[in-house]
Amino acid sequence: MFRVYRGLDEIGPEARHSIVSIGNFDGVHAGHRRIFRRVVELGRERGWKPSVLTFDPHPAKVVAPERAPKLLNTPEERLEFMQAEGIEQVFMLPFDKAFSEQTPEAFVSDVLVERVGAKGVLVGENFRFGKRQSGDVALLRQLGEKYGLYVEVTPGVQLRGRPVSSSEVRRLVIAGAVSAACRLLERPYFLQGAVVHGHGIGSRQTVPTLNLATEAGVIPATGVYITRTRDLEAERVWESITNVGYRPTFDGQGLTVETFLLSPFDGNTPQRIRVEFLRRVRDERKFESPDALKKQIMIDVGRATAYFRRRKRLVSKGL
């Protein structure tokens, strides 16, 4: 059973005897997934509960808000990915000024050993902890010996020569390089939220679209993308194309995320969707008329259809 503890006071004796990975895990990319899989493996070998200790809000928002990164995922989305990797419990601790003032030793002795009841800790090689990030993996090993904690450090991950990190994923998504981001995440980058009414212009003059309202911190660069759209409240998935931009043909002002489904949906209009970004097709640009835009959309649909046909052919061949 998957369980989330949202404060130290919630942790009871049932949570003890765990192997814990510590970090922010924004994006839950390939490097994070490797850590989680090793945590699960160690848990099975030693009879410890595979666990994660993370924070909300992100520590940078408290200690250096001007440098705090825009986040790739919400806390609830991170929990979803952790559970999918076999993590059994998550300590999602509130991070505040008082917590940030703990010495590295106090964090290990008071939080990990006394309150969490951890038996082992697994972290990445760049892990820092304690006041002003004064603790590193060398100090963690020393404190592990002092307090009887098993400590394991996993090296960083590279894919195709590219280091895997949350900041790199963030950079790629913002640049519109969603295919490269997919490789680092081991899944598509997505935006999700409620379907809202647009201005009605598309349904009257070009093609009908689903307009997504999202509060995501990281939005792909403006442009047109091949996407996959999921109904979050039903078992429905559609191949799609999505425009991220300002609708310059109609003199739009605010940023919109508009998705056209390649096949019609049966039943009611979805209320909440997840749009997964697979490949960038082109820049957003202004057309001389709605008809010219509609013609380009049909060209984009043809490219997306060919893309999905090619993917299905590769999957059928086991590639």
VENJO-V719491 format. One record per helix or strand of 3 or more residues. SS is the DSSP state (alpha for helix, beta for strand). FROM is the first residue (numbers start at 0). LEN is the number of residues. If there is no record, write none. Layout:
SS FROM LEN
SS FROM LEN
This chain:
beta 2 3
alpha 7 3
alpha 12 3
beta 17 5
alpha 29 17
beta 48 8
alpha 58 5
alpha 64 3
alpha 74 10
beta 88 6
alpha 96 4
alpha 103 13
beta 117 7
alpha 130 3
alpha 136 11
beta 149 5
alpha 165 10
alpha 177 8
beta 188 8
alpha 200 5
beta 209 4
beta 222 9
beta 235 10
alpha 247 3
beta 255 6
beta 271 11
alpha 289 27
